[in-house]
Amino acid sequence: MAQNVPFSKQMRQATRDIHNVSDALVNAKLAFALYDNRVWAEGLLIFYDVFKHLEQRVPHDFLPPELHRTVQFEQDLRYYLGDGWLERHTPKPEVRAYLNHLHEIEQENANLLLAYVYHLYMGLLSGGQILQKRRSLGRRINPFRGTDEGPVEGAALTSFEDNSIYELKQRLRKIVDEFGARLDEETRQRMLDESRKVFELNNTIIRTVEGVGSANVRIVLYVAMAIAGIVLTQFVVRNNADSNQDAQ
């Protein structure tokens, strides 16, 4: 690849195909179940240990504190799983394999962890925001929810308080681009290889999320009920209109 191409763009280009596969998998696994707290909590739980590992191991020059999400993960998981969830938590075998791989590449070259920082945190700043918005929408159209519209709880992970999402993305890209400009060709290629590995490992742990089948059934029922309500309303309006015409 041309040296004048920003390294963050090179990383995106190198992962475009597998990134599309990952997006499709997330949509298939989670998008129709976003209203389901159990599924959402499990989705958070499988990534909790990965983000925590990176935040404990990657220096602030590569992973600024304002991007750190361990506290927010724990806050949301406490909301969904209750107090004591951390004492009960045991990472799945697939998550442990993910962490083992991070440890292995750190032993080889700790800088390779930046590939995981870039893709995971950019994903949170982009797709994570979209998923949370869809989840909020799903809660509003759920006919069995309460009428209280109070503040959205359990959404700390995707809330960056006073920090602009755009500015956080720009800062992360700048970190990657400046670092990439200093790399030799061999290390550059290893970074691109690990960029693809990020999505391979993500896909592996996402596939472990359970409960999606029943959640999908319920959301289909909700949609069917909404459609039935629209059709019924149109039928009533049409009948009333016909009755009024007959009366005239």
Disulfide bonds with the S-S distance in Angstrom:
none
